[in-house]
Amino acid sequence: MSTLKAYIYTILGASCWGLIGLFVDPLYQEGFTAWEVVAIRGIFTFVFLIIFMAIWFRSHLKTRIRDHWIFAASGICSIAFFNYFYFEVFARSNLSLAVTLLYTGPMFVALLSRVFFKELLTKNKIAALVLSLMGCAFVVQLLPSGTSSIPGTVILMGVLSGFFYALYSIFTKPITKRYSPLTITTYTFLYTSVFMLLASPITEKASLFVSPSVLVPAILLALVSTVGGYVFYTTGLKHLEASKASILATIEPVVAVISSVLFLNDYLDVWQLAGILAVLYSAVLVSRRGRRVVAGEKVA
């Protein structure tokens, strides 16, 4: 594959993740809660992934039983809860705020990697941390005015989405040499879906899925913004340096912000736009030097 095609695949994957709001919003309109939307994303994604793997990558489904606690931890403690806080911020505020606060994740990865893997906090990482914090302060309107119209609980949920998002990298890093990214993702969503079936009332609303207004966005949420995004991204990643792919992935929040402004009636002032750019650049700084990004780290 040519480098240009690899760039295109990687950008397509990140763009698919960025379109998530277009599929989540219709489910909110149908009366689903953020917790139930997490269940929908988890269950539908696992169904599509297991079919995909069974047809084309059956050999990749082989795993060691003792590694399943890692799949369970990443599926429950990371995927379920980062999606919940992400979707909750979207429901209570807007997608632009939700995706920007989600992108504090790379900063948490850098800090947690220092604690658990003894990775160095380089100058780039420290600068990125400061830039990310400043960017978030502009997005939530704490800067330049010193006050914010956004409730503190919403801001906290946004930061928590970034924290739980980062846990995926921490949990799965020890097994990235044993399994392909698709294997890790499939089993991660297995445990996400099982957990959400038990922890949410989604089965009580099963009858609603006969309606196209529910079934179509549910399928697109899983097929486009999860499975499709991940397959495109990892296809490009095979032919690119991981750091370059990670930088290209910052197109995700750009697509999310543009789609939210065009289709979801979001409004952003100049300071908030500056804050979004600062958070995006902080993610680029983390990826540029001193940090090895492994293929299994990205699941949005």
Secondary structure as UniProt FT lines:
FT   HELIX           3..18
FT   HELIX           20..29
FT   TURN            30..31
FT   HELIX           34..56
FT   HELIX           58..61
FT   HELIX           65..67
FT   HELIX           68..73
FT   HELIX           74..80
FT   HELIX           81..92
FT   HELIX           95..102
FT   TURN            103..104
FT   HELIX           105..117
FT   HELIX           123..139
FT   TURN            140..141
FT   TURN            143..145
FT   HELIX           152..172
FT   HELIX           173..175
FT   TURN            176..178
FT   HELIX           181..199
FT   HELIX           202..210
FT   HELIX           212..222
FT   HELIX           223..228
FT   HELIX           229..237
FT   TURN            238..239
FT   HELIX           242..248
FT   TURN            249..250
FT   HELIX           251..263
FT   HELIX           270..288
FT   HELIX           295..297
//
